[in-house]
């Protein structure tokens, strides 16, 4: 199944444009046909313009009919080096703080509690 990125109602945008062009041409032609006099002849250029737009859209498509071959997306981590530098700095700060706190932990005095004599 071909997945279309710009599909409207499961058809391509070119089909939608062609339908809109012909609907607009039909509405303008009906309006011109109800007019009096030589304005009725304005229908001919309107139909020819719609036909020209249709032929241009059909014979000069914006994209090729066959989709390009599927290429697998390669995920690249661009912040790889930055993350490992941040990890190294955070580890160094943690180890430095631990070794600076370790002597204070071991050198903290432990006071003896007085014994109660009854």
N, C-alpha and C positions, 0 to 999 in steps of 0.2 A: 504494500500500500504506500502510495506517495503522500508524504506529509507536506501540505502547503502552508507556508508561514503566513501568507496574507489571503486566506480563504474567507469568503463571506457566503454563508449558507451552503457550505461544502462545494462551492465553485470558485474559480479564480477571479481576481479583481477585473481582468479583461472582459469576462462575460458580463459582469455586473455593469461595467461601463458601456458595453454595447447595448444592453437592455435599457439602460437609462437614456442613451442617445436615441434609440428608436421610440421609446415612450414619449420623449420630448418632441421628436419630429412628428409623431402622430398627433399630439395635442396641438402643436402649432399648425399642422396641416388642416385639422378640423376647424380651428379658429379661422384660418385663411379661406377655407372653402365656404364658410358661412358669410364671409364678407361680400360686398357687392362690387361689381366692376372688374377691373383688371387685377385686383389684389388676389383673385383666385389663382392667377398664374405664379404666385409666390410659392405655391406648393412644390413646383418642380425643383427650384434650387434647394429647398429644404430637404427633399427626398434625396437629391444628389449629394448634398453635404453629409447626410446621415450614411449614405452608401459609401462615400469616400472615407469617412471616419472608420466605418466597419472594416473596409478592405485594408486600411492602414494597420489597424489593430490585429487583423488576422494574419497578414503577410509579413509584418515586421514586429514579431513578438519581442517583449522586453527580456525574456529569459528563454533559454533553450527548452525544447520539448522534453528531452531526456534529462533527468536530474544528474548532477555530477556524481562520480563514484563516492561511496561512503568512506570518509576518512575518520578514523577513531580519534577522539579528542585526547590530547596528551596533557595531563594535569602537571603543572610545574609549580613547585613551591618556591616562589621568588624570595621569601623571607627566611630561607633555611639558615643562612649564615648569621643573620641578625638574631634569630631565636637561640642558636647555640651560644652566641656571645652573651646574650642576656642570661641564659642558663648558667654559663660559666661564672659570670659576675655575681649572680645570686648565690651560687654555691660557695664562692670564695667569701662573700660577706657572711653567710651562715656559718661556715667553718671558722672564720676569724672571730665572730661574736661568740661562738661556742667555746673556743680556746681562751678567749678573754674572760668569759664568765666562769670557766672551770676552776681557776685558782680561788676566786671569791667563794665558790661553793665549798671547796675543801678547807679553806682557812676560816670559815665561819665558826666562831667559838660556840661550844656547846656547854652551857652552864649546868652544873649539877643541882639537882633539886634537894632541898633540905629534907632530911628524914624526920618523920614525926615520931616522937617518943611519947608514949602514954603512961 
